[in-house]
């Protein structure tokens, strides 16, 4: 029996071809980058504070490019278009500086927001592109923070310390600090009553010029108040110390310090010393600053009592604070550095005792400083003990006045057994002589704090 072959209908063939074409076309549209379906990204915080003076940055991103955007300021009554643009040159990344609307100087807008509308260059959505819309809450704040200096030490010397008590108040406060020459920041610590703060500050020895010390307060809307801290400056005589280096010292001591610090050791003696005395020194100082900053207690301080610091018992001073050391090798000057503490020499492995209560915040090998201890005494003040041979305490230990914490030694970059003693103000090594003077502490620190309390109490 023979079966007749069924002929396909021309209409069926046409529909089949159309189906294939539509399937291929649909697949192309779905997979083609030109028809991507992802909405543009609007990169901005969910809420902002605005002083109606500064611009606000908003970033837009899209893989097919930004074609159009509009930014509207709304407050329930006004709808003000701040930015609007159709881009002829499509961009995948676009950063917009949104300028504030022109409003009355006494404007106190409530329920304000920015509405951002963005359309990309995709052919999706019937060639209209993908659209993203986002609303950002806006809190209007045009008032500067209150920032007043209540009291402060009258004088400060290069390499020296001072204390400042201030009042800072703002409903939307972001940060407040004391600035030295607009280069070094000193943190404020809550003091005595709400909205009052205290800071120990320093004139870093490396800063030759004294330009200005400011109290700076900035709120979340970037309103800023700058208040001068009135200080009289005292000059410090800088002693220059010329040190002749031997190649044996560099190879035996400087190279050893680099090795123990897990640093590469150059071949040339001059390069060994330069790397040790410059690069490693900078790292060591940074480690000290970070150790103190990490443990800088931001807890409320009601009172601060500090004894004068004592010298190492039975010792002789062999180097002072703030000496400018010039290093020579084979008659050639190769480097300079500051000596940032006092060196005391006594008997070998002499006992080292603390002069004030505190907590041990650092106990480790520290390059040029050798085996080093740092004890925090509160309010940003700490004491440093370097080149020790052994330690009697560990990090976290509470120590009390006159307690033995270590023995002197010859670790680090030294010629012999001694103690390098330093005083740190928020991580900056300052002149220990000031903090060894009972009268200086009373006049420059204690009396200032007591007078500030009277001002706060309205007396």
Secondary structure, DSSP 8 states (H G I E B T S, - for coil): ---------HHHHHHHHHHHHHHHHHHHHHH-GGG-----EEE--SEEEE-SSS-EEEEEEEEEEEEEEEEEEE-SS-EEEEEEEEEEEEEEEEEEEE------TT---SSEEEEEEEEES-STTTTT--EEEEEEEEEE-----EEEEEEE-SEEETT-EEEEEEEEE-TTEEEEEEEETTTEEEE-EEBSSTTEEEEEEE--TT------EEEEEEETT--EEEEE---EEE-----EEEEEE-HHHIIIIIHHHHHHTT----SSHHHHHHIIIIIIHHHHHHHHHHHHHHT---S-BS----------TT-EEEE-TTEEEEEEETTEEEEEEEE-SEEEE-STT-EEE-SS-EEEEEEEE-GGG-EEEEEEEETTEEEEEES-SEES--TT-EE-TT-EEEE-B--SS-SSSBEEEEEEETTEEE-HHHHT-HHHHIIIIIHHHHHHHHHHTT-
